[in-house]
Amino acid sequence: MGLDELWFVRPYDFLSKLNSQVAEILFGIGKQLDVKKNQLIFNAGASSDYVYVLIEGRTKIFELTSEGKEVILWFCFPGELFGIAEVIQGSNRAVHAHACSKVKVLKIKRQLFMRFLKDYPEISLHVIELLACRLRELGDVMSNLVSDEVASRVVKLLTRLCARYGEGDGDELRLNISLTHQEMADMIGATRQTVTTVLSMLKKRGHLRIENKTIYIKNHEWVNNIVDRQHPNKYFLRLIY
């Protein structure tokens, strides 16, 4: 299995699944909203009155632990739908949505969105597919937290990032997502220092380089090797140390 065969390849662009007529109807029942960088779009505990489609920018979906530590669940990119799970359940928000940059969203009332799905039932299949992908991704992350060493989690995170956000060909793959070491740590339950140490080790081994906060995977066949391993932890440790 290579990167192209992974189930989590590419962010789920909900808008691209709609034809122009249906997309126009969706925009007609929603309201476009500009959100400043670092502003919350919604917070955990709030009522789930709206569904959101990201038009521009990047948002992160996260939880806070009882100690106040941020746990990033995933990032949303233009075209992606978010805030949908609680809307379908009719429950309050379980997570926070935060604008990583200046963003523009399409904000749609719950009742109007549910009516939209009834009028266009084929769109419901795309929503189910989206939720299934996110559930699978969260399950994968939870499995890694339980079974993997911290260093292995860093390398597995790079694998997921390569599959979802990697661009380029040949001997180098650029991750088309700018992440701080702290954000990477918050995605895998690690410390910033650990992430920095592992990335430094991988740089020394010639597996990647970092330029202007962008990660470039060099000779990314090693990522495919990670995917293919039946017992990856030992292989990860050989890669790093």
Summary of the structure (lengths in Angstrom):
residues: 241
radius of gyration: 18.8
end to end distance: 24.9
largest distance: 56.2
contacts: 716
relative contact order: 0.14
helix: 46%
strand: 24%
